[in-house]
Amino acid sequence: MQPDESSGSRHVRFEPDDRPSLVLSVGLGLQFALLAIAGIVLTPAIVVRAAGGSDSYLTWAVFAAAAVSGVSTILQAVRVGRIGAGYLLLMGTSGAFIAVCVAALVEGGPGLLATLVVASSLFQFLLAARLSLLRRLLTPTVAGVVIMLIAVTVMPLVFDMITSSPEGSAHWSAPTSTLATMLVIIGIALKSTGSLRLWAPVIGIVAGSVVASLFGLYDTDRVAEAPWIGLPSGAWPGFDLSFGPAFWSLLPAFVLVTVIGAIETIGDSVAIQRVSWRQPRAVDHRVVQGAVAADGTGNLLSGLAGTLPNTTYSSSISITELTGVAARRVGVAIGVSFIVMAFLPKVLAVVLAIPDAVVAAYIVVLIALLFVVGMKIVVDEAADYRKGVIAGVAFWTGVGFQNNLIYPENLDGFAGGLLENGMTSGGLVAIVLTLFTEVTQSRRRRLRAALSMSELPRIRQFLNEFAARHGWQASMLQRLDAVAEETLLTLIDTERLDDDGDGRTLRVTASKQDGQAVLEFVSASRGENIEDRLAVLDEPSTDRPAERDISLRLLQHHASSVLHQQYHEIEIVTVHVSVPA
């Protein structure tokens, strides 16, 4: 099924539920895997070499990283129970862990590293299970800022790769290879509207590699020396279960970086939902929970295998945006490709032989698209000026720390250099500012009741007292009553009024914010998303009876905004109600 790209819908060729042909799925999966495998392999290589590790452990760490990345990518795509997003999210070794992993290898070797990775992964499972409790802190604004700061963190390294030509080659060999790669990728992406757009990245990299080979930049010796099939020469390093001073001193740093990685995963899982459907959909926070749980599973497997932690690759969003492919089937093909590559040293060598300038050109295009995705998330949230302030201050704080411009003489090496990473420092500032706004808001009033129409009189009395406390007149009280009744009917579902609320409980929270009433209805999770139903309210449909829309239309009329957050354990409907003129 392919959309008419002349219509107003997104340029998505394959949605998550679509099933491309097996040949196309395998081809796309192999393409995406080839583009991502370099990062998966290079990160453990950087860590092991920086820590002075042995070659035997390096070969094991690279093999295990590729295999675990494949398993966790498949898990993200297919979703097993509550683990996995059900979207095309690539998993790979995390660059955010480089500093702490080097410290662990220096202090206690691979065994200590494995133990720390396993221990810190448990916090991600806890975070995934209780994500609803942290919804006011880990907001889309925080996620959007972190995504934007990924570009700030990565781009300086990429620009160095673009401008640095290897010794013995012409000084313009790297820039020429970069330019050739970018022109091909961008040209195809801008002008192609058919299947050719799917192959823009690989065509650009092949073209850039051909140009680079004319300057002698492609490392053919590496490819020739690598065997076709083989297992790593190293062995599983095991665990260090002594739990000595090195473990306890490094554990807080591992946990903090794990939380920052989880925030990046939250941002990626929000962003991938934004770009995977032809028609926009409300963010499903059950998907976010699944993505974080799969991320934790990937880290747990990485620790058990004795290699570096992994995380979602933000390039997943850029690749989906660029190619228009979001099918889960392709995600499975990518994961299988990673696993197969783990046993094919020759294939890994072909990818690692690609010159830095060509890889950098491809990364520039992806990171540029990723920055725009993060910016869109922030702009969508910045209608609230508080969120706009948080986003702006956090982003530029991250930029300042990343470029060592904020009190470098005083903060150099502070907390192990944690704040020197722009994504970490900016993300922490966004969380702290968000926490401050929550703590300083007016006190929320709460009512617990059964999810039943018989509780409506109690809810009305609760809202009557709330309105009187703030001096609102009868017209505002009538509007609050109407919003409460229609939200209650919608949560119960007018198609199953006989079932009432199925014994579910309801918590109603009322507060005043910027002169508006903010009502929050929390109940056990069930049913479809109210935001999605509101989005298609005016579209003709024979799939739903017209009477189902009455409560939604009344709710839409009385409320200034409606937000529906669905988690595995609860669903939360937040309604803003303006005071009548």
C-alpha positions in Angstrom: 0.0 0.0 0.0 1.5 3.3 -1.1 0.0 6.7 -0.5 -0.5 9.4 -3.1 2.4 11.6 -2.4 0.6 14.5 -4.0 -1.9 14.5 -1.1 -1.4 16.4 2.2 -0.3 13.3 4.1 3.3 12.6 5.2 5.7 11.0 2.7 5.6 7.6 4.4 5.8 4.7 2.0 5.5 1.9 4.5 3.8 2.4 7.9 4.7 0.2 10.9 1.8 -2.2 10.1 2.6 -2.5 6.4 4.4 -5.6 5.0 6.8 -4.8 2.3 7.9 -7.7 0.1 10.5 -10.0 1.6 13.1 -8.9 -1.0 12.6 -5.2 -0.3 12.6 -5.8 3.5 15.8 -7.7 3.4 17.4 -5.1 1.0 16.4 -2.2 3.2 17.4 -4.0 6.4 20.8 -4.8 5.0 21.2 -1.2 3.8 20.3 0.3 7.2 22.4 -2.3 9.0 25.5 -1.5 6.9 25.1 2.2 7.6 24.8 1.6 11.4 27.3 -1.2 11.9 30.3 1.2 11.9 29.1 3.0 15.0 28.3 -0.3 16.8 31.8 -1.6 16.1 33.8 1.6 16.6 32.5 2.5 20.0 33.8 -0.6 21.8 37.0 -0.2 19.8 37.5 3.3 21.1 36.8 2.3 24.7 39.0 -0.8 24.8 41.9 0.9 23.1 41.6 4.0 25.3 41.7 1.8 28.4 44.7 -0.2 27.1 42.6 -3.4 26.8 43.8 -6.6 25.0 43.1 -7.4 21.4 41.4 -10.6 22.4 38.9 -8.7 24.6 38.4 -6.2 21.8 37.4 -8.9 19.3 35.0 -10.3 21.8 33.5 -6.9 22.7 32.9 -6.1 19.0 31.3 -9.5 18.3 29.1 -9.3 21.4 28.1 -5.7 20.6 26.9 -6.6 17.1 25.0 -9.7 18.3 23.3 -7.9 21.2 22.4 -4.9 19.0 20.7 -7.3 16.6 18.7 -9.0 19.3 17.6 -5.7 20.9 16.7 -4.2 17.5 14.4 -7.2 16.7 12.9 -6.8 20.2 12.1 -3.2 19.6 10.4 -4.0 16.3 8.3 -7.0 17.3 7.5 -6.1 20.9 7.3 -9.1 23.3 4.7 -8.4 26.0 5.5 -5.0 27.4 9.1 -5.0 26.1 9.7 -3.2 22.8 8.3 -0.2 21.1 6.8 -2.0 18.0 8.6 0.6 15.8 11.7 0.7 13.7 14.2 1.7 16.3 17.8 0.7 15.7 19.8 -0.4 18.8 23.6 0.0 19.0 26.5 0.7 21.4 26.1 3.9 23.3 28.7 6.7 22.9 27.4 8.3 26.1 29.0 5.5 28.1 32.5 5.9 26.7 34.0 7.8 29.6 32.5 5.6 32.4 33.3 2.4 30.6 36.9 3.4 30.1 37.1 4.2 33.8 35.6 0.8 34.7 38.1 -1.1 32.4 41.0 0.8 34.0 39.8 0.3 37.5 38.7 -3.4 37.3 38.9 -4.8 33.8 36.1 -6.3 31.7 34.6 -8.2 34.7 33.9 -5.0 36.6 32.5 -3.4 33.5 30.1 -6.3 32.9 28.9 -6.1 36.6 28.3 -2.4 36.4 26.4 -2.6 33.1 24.1 -5.3 34.5 23.5 -3.4 37.8 22.7 -0.1 36.0 20.3 -1.7 33.5 18.0 -2.7 36.3 17.2 1.0 36.8 15.8 1.2 33.3 13.3 -1.5 34.0 12.2 0.4 37.1 11.9 3.6 35.0 9.9 1.8 32.3 7.5 0.3 34.8 6.9 3.7 36.6 7.2 6.1 33.7 3.8 7.5 34.5 5.0 8.8 37.9 7.8 10.7 36.1 5.6 12.1 33.3 5.8 15.6 34.7 9.6 15.6 34.6 10.5 13.5 31.5 8.3 15.6 29.2 8.3 16.0 25.4 10.1 19.3 26.0 12.9 17.5 27.8 13.1 14.9 25.1 13.1 17.4 22.3 15.9 19.4 23.9 18.0 16.2 24.4 17.4 15.3 20.7 18.5 18.8 19.5 21.6 18.6 21.7 22.6 15.3 20.1 23.4 17.3 17.1 25.4 19.8 19.1 27.4 17.0 20.7 28.1 15.0 17.5 28.6 17.7 14.9 32.0 19.0 16.0 33.4 15.5 15.8 31.8 15.1 12.4 33.2 18.4 11.1 36.7 17.3 12.1 36.2 14.1 10.1 35.1 16.2 7.1 38.0 18.6 7.1 40.9 16.2 8.0 42.6 14.4 5.1 44.8 11.3 5.9 48.5 11.7 5.9 50.0 11.2 2.4 46.9 12.2 0.6 45.9 15.5 -1.1 44.6 18.1 1.4 41.3 18.4 -0.6 40.7 14.6 -0.9 38.5 14.4 2.2 36.4 17.5 1.4 35.9 16.3 -2.2 34.7 12.9 -1.0 32.4 14.5 1.5 30.9 16.8 -1.1 30.3 14.0 -3.5 28.5 11.9 -0.9 26.3 14.8 0.4 25.4 16.0 -3.1 24.1 12.5 -4.1 22.2 11.9 -0.9 20.6 15.4 -0.7 19.9 15.5 -4.5 18.1 12.1 -4.4 16.2 13.1 -1.2 15.0 16.4 -2.6 14.1 15.4 -6.1 13.0 11.7 -5.9 9.4 10.8 -4.9 9.6 7.1 -5.7 11.4 4.1 -4.6 14.8 5.7 -5.4 14.5 7.7 -2.3 14.7 4.5 -0.2 18.2 4.0 -1.5 19.5 7.6 -1.2 21.9 6.8 1.7 23.6 3.7 0.3 23.9 5.3 -3.2 25.5 8.4 -1.7 28.0 6.3 0.3 28.9 4.2 -2.7 29.4 7.3 -4.8 31.5 8.9 -2.1 33.6 5.7 -1.6 34.3 5.6 -5.3 35.5 9.2 -5.3 37.6 8.5 -2.2 39.1 5.4 -3.7 40.5 7.6 -6.5 42.5 9.4 -3.8 43.5 6.0 -2.2 41.4 6.6 0.9 39.5 3.3 0.8 41.3 0.7 3.0 41.3 -2.3 0.6 44.0 -4.1 2.7 41.7 -4.3 5.7 39.0 -6.0 3.6 41.5 -8.4 1.9 43.0 -9.6 5.2 39.7 -10.2 7.0 38.3 -13.8 7.0 34.8 -14.4 5.6 33.3 -16.3 8.5 34.7 -16.6 12.0 34.2 -16.4 15.8 36.1 -13.9 18.0 39.4 -15.0 19.3 38.6 -13.7 22.7 36.4 -15.3 25.3 33.6 -14.2 27.6 35.2 -12.1 30.4 32.9 -13.1 33.2 31.9 -10.9 36.2 33.7 -9.3 39.0 31.4 -10.0 42.0 33.8 -8.7 44.7 31.7 -5.4 44.9 34.8 -3.5 46.0 35.3 0.3 46.3 35.7 0.6 42.5 32.2 -0.8 42.0 30.5 1.5 44.5 32.4 4.6 43.3 31.5 4.0 39.6 27.9 2.8 40.1 26.4 6.3 40.6 28.0 7.5 37.4 26.7 4.5 35.5 23.2 5.0 36.8 23.2 8.7 35.9 24.4 8.0 32.4 21.8 5.2 32.1 19.0 7.7 33.1 20.3 10.2 30.5 20.3 7.4 27.9 16.8 6.5 28.9 15.8 10.2 28.3 17.3 9.9 24.8 15.3 6.7 24.3 12.1 8.5 25.4 12.9 11.2 22.9 13.6 8.7 20.2 10.4 6.7 20.9 8.3 9.9 20.8 10.0 11.1 17.6 9.7 7.8 15.8 5.9 7.9 16.4 5.8 11.3 14.8 7.4 10.3 11.6 6.1 6.7 11.1 2.5 7.4 10.1 0.9 9.2 7.1 -1.6 10.9 9.3 -0.4 12.3 12.6 -1.3 10.4 15.8 -1.1 11.2 19.5 1.9 9.9 21.2 1.3 6.5 22.8 3.2 6.3 26.1 2.9 2.6 26.2 5.2 2.6 23.2 7.6 4.8 25.1 7.5 2.4 28.1 8.2 -0.5 25.8 11.1 1.3 24.2 12.7 2.0 27.6 12.2 -1.6 28.7 13.8 -2.9 25.5 16.7 -0.5 26.0 17.1 -1.9 29.5 16.9 -5.4 28.1 19.6 -4.5 25.6 21.8 -3.2 28.4 21.2 -6.3 30.5 22.2 -8.5 27.6 25.3 -6.3 27.0 26.4 -6.7 30.6 25.8 -10.5 30.5 27.8 -10.7 27.3 30.6 -8.6 28.7 30.4 -5.6 26.2 29.4 -2.0 26.2 25.8 -0.9 26.9 23.6 -0.1 24.0 20.7 2.3 23.3 18.4 3.4 20.6 20.1 5.1 17.7 18.6 8.5 16.9 19.5 8.0 13.3 16.4 5.7 13.2 14.2 8.8 13.0 16.4 10.4 10.4 16.4 7.3 8.2 12.7 6.8 8.5 12.1 10.5 7.6 14.6 10.3 4.7 13.4 7.0 3.2 9.7 6.9 4.3 10.1 3.4 5.6 8.7 2.6 9.1 7.7 -1.1 8.7 8.4 -3.4 11.6 9.3 -6.1 9.1 12.3 -4.0 8.1 13.3 -3.6 11.7 13.5 -7.3 12.1 15.6 -7.5 8.9 18.0 -5.0 10.4 18.4 -7.0 13.6 19.0 -10.2 11.7 21.6 -8.4 9.6 23.4 -7.3 12.7 23.5 -10.8 14.1 24.7 -12.3 10.8 27.4 -9.6 10.5 28.7 -10.5 13.9 29.9 -13.8 12.4 31.2 -12.2 9.1 34.4 -10.3 9.8 34.8 -9.6 6.0 31.5 -7.7 6.0 32.5 -5.7 9.1 35.8 -4.9 7.4 34.0 -3.6 4.2 32.1 -1.2 6.4 35.0 -0.1 8.6 37.1 0.5 5.4 34.8 3.3 4.3 36.7 6.6 4.7 35.9 8.9 7.6 35.0 11.7 5.2 32.3 9.6 3.5 30.8 8.4 6.8 30.8 12.0 8.1 28.9 13.3 5.1 26.2 10.7 5.7 26.1 11.5 9.4 25.7 15.3 8.7 22.5 14.7 6.7 21.0 12.4 9.3 21.9 14.7 12.2 20.5 17.7 10.4 17.2 15.9 10.0 17.3 14.7 13.6 17.8 18.3 14.8 14.7 19.4 12.9 12.7 16.5 14.5 13.7 17.6 18.0 13.0 21.2 17.1 9.5 20.3 15.9 8.8 18.5 19.3 9.9 21.6 21.2 7.9 24.0 19.0 4.8 21.9 19.5 5.2 22.2 23.2 6.4 25.8 23.3 2.9 27.3 23.1 3.2 27.3 26.9 5.8 30.0 27.5 7.2 28.2 30.5 8.1 25.2 28.3 9.6 27.6 25.8 11.8 29.2 28.5 12.9 25.7 29.7 13.7 24.6 26.2 15.7 27.7 25.4 17.7 27.9 28.6 18.4 24.1 28.6 19.5 24.0 25.0 21.9 26.9 25.2 23.3 25.7 28.5 24.0 22.4 26.8 25.7 24.3 23.9 27.8 26.2 26.4 29.0 23.2 28.3 29.6 21.2 25.2 31.9 23.9 23.9 33.6 24.4 27.3 32.4 28.0 27.5 30.7 28.0 31.0 33.2 28.6 33.8 35.8 26.1 32.4 38.3 26.9 35.1 35.9 26.0 37.9 34.0 23.1 36.4 36.8 21.3 34.6 36.6 17.7 35.7 33.6 18.3 37.9 31.7 15.0 38.6 34.1 13.2 36.4 33.6 15.6 33.5 29.9 14.7 33.3 28.7 18.2 32.5 31.2 18.5 29.6 28.7 16.6 27.5 26.1 19.0 26.2 23.4 16.4 26.0 23.9 15.5 29.6 24.1 19.0 31.0 21.3 20.4 28.9 19.1 17.4 29.8 19.7 17.9 33.5 18.9 21.6 33.3 15.7 20.8 31.5 14.7 18.3 34.2 15.6 20.7 37.0 13.7 23.6 35.5 10.7 21.3 34.9 10.8 20.1 38.5 11.0 23.7 39.7 7.8 24.7 37.8 6.0 21.7 39.2 7.0 22.3 42.8 6.1 26.0 42.6 2.6 25.6 41.1 -0.5 26.2 43.1 -1.7 23.2 45.2 -3.6 20.6 43.4 -7.0 19.4 44.8 -7.8 15.7 44.5 -10.8 13.5 44.6 -10.9 9.7 44.5 -14.1 8.0 43.1 -15.3 5.1 41.1 -15.3 5.4 37.3 -19.1 5.5 37.2 -21.8 8.0 36.2 -23.2 7.5 39.6 -20.2 9.4 41.0 -21.0 12.5 38.9 -22.7 14.4 41.7 -19.6 14.0 43.9 -17.4 15.2 41.1 -19.7 18.2 40.6 -19.5 19.1 44.3 -15.7 18.8 44.2 -15.6 21.2 41.2 -18.1 23.5 42.8 -15.8 23.9 45.8 -12.7 24.3 43.5 -14.4 27.1 41.5 -15.6 28.9 44.7 -12.1 28.8 46.1 -10.8 30.7 43.1 -13.7 33.1 42.8 -15.1 31.8 39.5 -18.7 32.6 38.6 -21.6 30.3 37.7 -20.6 30.3 33.9 -17.2 28.8 34.7 -18.7 26.2 37.0 -21.2 25.2 34.3 -18.3 24.8 31.9 -16.3 22.7 34.4 -19.4 20.5 35.0 -19.8 19.9 31.3 -16.2 19.0 30.8 -16.3 16.6 33.7 -19.4 14.9 32.5 -18.2 14.5 28.9 -14.8 13.3 30.0 -16.4 10.8 32.3 -18.7 9.5 29.5 -15.7 9.3 27.1 -13.6 7.3 29.6 -16.4 4.9 30.3 -17.1 4.7 26.5 -20.6 5.4 25.4 -20.7 2.1 23.5 -20.5 0.1 26.8 -22.5 2.2 29.3 -24.0 -1.0 30.6 -20.5 -2.0 31.8 -20.1 1.4 33.4 -16.4 1.7 34.5 -15.9 -2.1 34.9 -15.0 -1.5 38.5 -12.2 0.9 37.6 -11.3 3.8 40.0 -11.0 7.4 39.0 -8.8 10.2 40.5 -9.8 13.7 39.6 -7.2 16.5 40.1 -8.0 20.2 39.8 -5.6 23.1 39.8 -5.3 26.7 38.5 -2.6 27.6 36.0 -2.3 30.9 34.1 -5.8 31.8 34.9 -7.2 28.5 33.5 -8.6 25.5 35.3 -6.6 22.3 34.6 -8.5 19.1 35.3 -6.8 15.7 35.3 -8.7 12.4 35.1 -6.6 9.3 36.0 -8.0 5.8 35.6 -6.9 2.3 34.8 -5.9 2.0 31.1 -8.4 0.9 28.5 -9.7 2.0 25.1 -8.5 4.2 22.2 -6.8 7.6 22.5 -9.2 10.5 22.8 -6.8 12.9 21.0 -6.9 10.6 17.9 -10.7 10.5 18.1 -10.8 14.3 18.3 -8.4 14.5 15.3 -10.8 12.6 13.0 -14.0 13.9 14.5 -15.0 16.0 11.4 -14.0 13.2 8.9 -16.9 11.1 7.5 -16.8 7.5 8.7 -19.1 4.5 8.7 -17.0 2.7 11.2 -18.3 4.5 14.3 -21.9 5.5 15.2 -22.6 9.2 15.3 -23.7 9.0 19.0 -20.2 8.1 20.0 -19.1 11.5 18.9 -21.6 13.6 20.9 -19.5 13.6 24.1 -16.3 14.3 22.2 -17.9 17.2 20.4 -19.1 18.7 23.6 -15.8 18.2 25.2 -14.0 19.8 22.3 -16.4 22.8 22.5 -15.9 23.4 26.3 -12.2 22.7 26.6 -9.3 24.8 25.3 -7.1 21.7 25.0 -7.3 18.0 25.7 -4.2 15.7 26.2 -4.6 12.0 26.6 -1.6 10.0 27.9 -1.9 6.2 27.9 0.4 4.0 29.9 0.2 0.3 30.5 -1.1 0.7 34.0 -3.1 4.0 33.8 -4.5 6.5 31.4 -4.5 10.3 32.1 -6.8 12.8 30.4 -5.7 16.4 31.1 -8.2 19.1 30.1 -7.5 22.9 30.1 -10.6 25.0 30.6 -10.6 28.7 30.0 -12.7 31.1 32.0 -15.7 32.4 29.9 -15.3 36.0 28.8 
